[in-house]
Amino acid sequence: MSSIRIANLYKNYSALPVLKDINLEIETGQFVVFVGPSGCGKSTLLRCISGLEGVSAGTLAIDGKMVNDVAPAERGIAMVFQSYALYPHMTVAKNIAYPLRIAGVSKAEQHRRVEDIASKLKLTDYLHRLPKALSGGQRQRVAIGRAIIRDPNIFLFDEPLSNLDAALRVQMRLELTTLKSQLPNTTMIYVTHDQVEAMTMADKIVVLRAGVIEQVGTPMDLYDWPQSEFVAGFIGSPKMNFLTKSHANPFQAARIGIRPEHLTPQDGGPWSGRVTHVEHLGSDTFVYLDLSGDESLTVRLDGRSPIAAGDNLTVGPKGPVYRFSPEGRTMAA
Ligand SMILES: Nc1ncnc2c1ncn2[C@@H]1O[C@H](COP(=O)(O)OP(=O)(O)OP(=O)(O)O)[C@@H](O)[C@H]1O
C-alpha cells in the first residue's frame, strides 16, 4: 500500500508563498503527473512529499499515517532527478547494487536482485560496463534501477528525461510505462514540462499554476473537459486556438477556443482568411490561417492537403468549441 493524502498544504520560502492550499489524493499504484509552467511549484510539491522540504502548513499522509515529521529515509520513497550521479568507477551492476551493499545485504541476494532489475530495465547486457560506456538513456535506466532496488512504495521522478534527446525520450517514455505495469503496487509521481509525456504516461494529471492546483483529472478528462482557458491551452499539441470579438460573437462568448484537429474546411463556415504557411508532416498537415482583426488559426488536417500558402480558406468546427468567461473559466456548452 502506498496511498498519499495531501490536505490544505502550504509552502512558503521566507515570506514567499510557493504552494497554496494544495489538496490531493493519490491511490496506491497510480501514476500521477504534475505539469505546469516553470516556477509553478511542481518540484517543490514533489520535494515536500519526499520530505526533502518541510511544509509550512497542512498535512501530508502516507497510507493514512501523517508523515509531516517523518524523515525522508523513513517514508519508503525513492527519487530520480534529471541529473543523476552514477559512480564512474563502478560497473552498472555495482551502481545498481550500491544501496543493498550499504544496507549489508548478502552478495547472493544482491546478485539476484540486480539480475531481476536489469531484466526489467533491459540492462542485462550492460551489467559489466562502466557508466562512461553507456548512452544517456542507459545511464538514466541505471539511475532508476538503483532507486527501485530498495523496493520503494513510492517513486518520485523530477523531469528524469529532460537531458535526453527527442528519440531517447520517446523510448524511455515507453520503458517507464512498461516498468509501471511491472510494479502495480508502486505509486509513481512524475514531474514534467512536457505535456506529451503527461498525456501518454499518466493515470491522473495534476495541472499546477502559480502554486495552486488548477485541475486534476485523467488525460482525456483534461483534453475533453478543461475547466479553464489555462488548462485548455496547456493540454493538447498543437495548442488550442483562442479567438475573440467578431470571431467569438456567434458563440455568445467573449472568448472561445477550438483545437486545431477540430477544424475542417467548410463552405459557409464561421472563419475565413488567407493561408500564411503550410507544414507537411506526412501523416498530417498544419495550415496557418490569418483572420481579420489580427487573429489567427492553426488547422490540423489528416494526411496530405493541396492547400497552399496564399489560398483563401473557410473553416468550421468538427469538434467542440469551448466558451470562456472573461475570468477564463470554461462556460457550460
Ligand atoms: N530553496 C528555495 N528558496 C527560495 N525560493 C525557492 C526555492 N526553491 C524554489 N523556489 C521558488 O519557488 C517557486 C517554485 O519553484 P519550483 O522549483 O517548485 O517550480 P517548478 O514548477 O518545478 O519549476 P521548473 O519547471 O522551472 O522546474 C519558484 O518561484 C522558485 O523560484
The ligand as a Tripos MOL2 file, in Angstrom:
@<TRIPOS>MOLECULE
LIG
   31    33     1     0     0
SMALL
NO_CHARGES

@<TRIPOS>ATOM
      1 N1         15.0050   26.8750   -1.9410 N.pl3     1 LIG1
      2 C1         14.2550   27.8840   -2.4120 C.ar      1 LIG1
      3 N2         14.2870   29.1180   -1.8650 N.ar      1 LIG1
      4 C2         13.5270   30.1320   -2.3280 C.ar      1 LIG1
      5 N3         12.6750   30.0110   -3.3690 N.ar      1 LIG1
      6 C3         12.6050   28.8160   -3.9650 C.ar      1 LIG1
      7 C4         13.3640   27.6860   -3.5410 C.ar      1 LIG1
      8 N4         13.0750   26.6300   -4.3340 N.ar      1 LIG1
      9 C5         12.1620   27.0790   -5.2220 C.ar      1 LIG1
     10 N5         11.8650   28.3830   -5.0040 N.ar      1 LIG1
     11 C6         10.8920   29.2010   -5.7580 C.3       1 LIG1
     12 O1          9.6470   28.5330   -5.6580 O.3       1 LIG1
     13 C7          8.9270   28.6230   -6.8940 C.3       1 LIG1
     14 C8          8.5520   27.2280   -7.3570 C.3       1 LIG1
     15 O2          9.7470   26.5200   -7.7210 O.3       1 LIG1
     16 P1          9.7080   25.0310   -8.2540 P.3       1 LIG1
     17 O3         11.1200   24.6080   -8.4900 O.co2     1 LIG1
     18 O4          8.8740   24.2100   -7.3650 O.co2     1 LIG1
     19 O5          8.9560   25.2320   -9.6390 O.3       1 LIG1
     20 P2          8.7590   24.2160  -10.8420 P.3       1 LIG1
     21 O6          7.3140   24.2980  -11.2060 O.co2     1 LIG1
     22 O7          9.3030   22.8880  -10.5030 O.co2     1 LIG1
     23 O8          9.6360   24.9310  -11.9490 O.3       1 LIG1
     24 P3         10.5230   24.3200  -13.1320 P.3       1 LIG1
     25 O9          9.5460   23.6830  -14.0700 O.co2     1 LIG1
     26 O10        11.1680   25.5350  -13.7230 O.co2     1 LIG1
     27 O11        11.4930   23.3470  -12.5420 O.co2     1 LIG1
     28 C9          9.8220   29.3870   -7.8500 C.3       1 LIG1
     29 O12         9.4030   30.7380   -7.8610 O.3       1 LIG1
     30 C10        11.1810   29.2390   -7.2540 C.3       1 LIG1
     31 O13        11.9840   30.3460   -7.5680 O.3       1 LIG1
@<TRIPOS>BOND
     1     1     2 1
     2     2     3 ar
     3     2     7 ar
     4     3     4 ar
     5     4     5 ar
     6     5     6 ar
     7     6     7 ar
     8     6    10 ar
     9     7     8 ar
    10     8     9 ar
    11     9    10 ar
    12    10    11 1
    13    11    12 1
    14    11    30 1
    15    12    13 1
    16    13    14 1
    17    13    28 1
    18    14    15 1
    19    15    16 1
    20    16    17 2
    21    16    18 1
    22    16    19 1
    23    19    20 1
    24    20    21 2
    25    20    22 1
    26    20    23 1
    27    23    24 1
    28    24    25 2
    29    24    26 1
    30    24    27 1
    31    28    29 1
    32    28    30 1
    33    30    31 1
@<TRIPOS>SUBSTRUCTURE
     1 LIG1         1 GROUP 0 **** ****
